[in-house]
Amino acid sequence: MKYAVIKTGGKQYKISEGQVLTVEKLDQPSSNEKDKAIEFDDVLLLVNDGKVKVGQPKVQSSVGARIVDQVKGKKIYVSKYKAKTGYRRRIGHRQNFTKVLIEKIMD
């Protein structure tokens, strides 16, 4: 089985080929268009049929992916309150995400 650990958006993800992954919105110019090919260069670990390559900090490899969709996450509400002043505030936030299809893990 072939899988890798990549880093994007300040988070690490364990991925394999054919997987659809939801990551934080990519700031690449082509990330707004669907079916655009992108590449992840921050590969931290690569496992291919039991052979493990650990990067220090990165492995000389890349992962090819394709943008599937741009979506928004669930709404999160944040409340502020100050006692004895009548101050109450409620704010909502929806995070932007990019769905990508992992096509190829290159060695």
Summary of the structure (lengths in Angstrom):
residues: 107
radius of gyration: 18.6
end to end distance: 13.5
largest distance: 63.9
contacts: 270
relative contact order: 0.29
helix: 4%
strand: 64%
